[in-house]
Amino acid sequence: MIAKKRIAKCATTCLLLISFALTLVGCYTEMDRPAYLPIPDVEPLATEEPKPTKRVALTFDDGPQHYKDQTKGIVDELEKYGYHATFFVVGDRVAGGDSVAYAIEKGNEIGIHGYTHEVYYDSCSEDDFRYELNMTEQEIRKQVPGYKINLMRPIGGKISADRVQTCPYSVIMWSVDSDDWNSSNRYYAGITDEECEIRVNRIVDNIMNSLKNGDIILMHDIYESTYDATKLLLKRLHEEGYDVVTVSELLGDNLKKGRIYYSETT
Ligand SMILES: [Zn+2]
């Protein structure tokens, strides 16, 4: 009993001493604290790369190219840099694989080119025009149900002014031509490695020599040379501080149906 009392007394004494000590500390800090605490003049650490100040839209026509999963390969290359592109697809090539679904899943954009790639919209009948658009739209939606399509690029870049106005999509042309179709499918058929490299560099130079902020670049994902050129192009664009976005991202709120666009500002 006596031992218990002693322990209780000891504990009470300890608590009193602690609270006295805390009061003293409080008085000291109240007395000695300056009227304001100076904010240290320290620069924040740069944890992110500076944001690119130039933006362009990269577009690929005539695909998807399922052979060697080439369209998917281009999508993978874009993903390495956090870039996105717009693919204007040919309807009767869509069903050959799942490239369209893959491109959309990775944040890229799909637009309509045509169903057969044999009908020019400056001279065809209205029925043929609608057939080309509707059939391509159906093929895209078979792969990604409910996908919202905003853009159309006419075959060969040919379309009459009337058709632009009645088109249910925005009509997208280009301001920079890679001329990649000139290297074509004969790329790997018996030509030397040196010639391959020359062709790839020529495609990239065609673009970089005139590229500026707001441009829309034309390429074709059906050619093997385009796949190799894309890899080099993306590296160059990244080094030169470009962001690569979809056409809808580049044009933003300016995008309207029944209008034609060549770049962000034209
Ligand atoms: Zn085409």
Residues whose N, C-alpha, C, O or C-beta is under 5 A from the ligand:
A	BS01	ZN	D61 D62 I155 G156
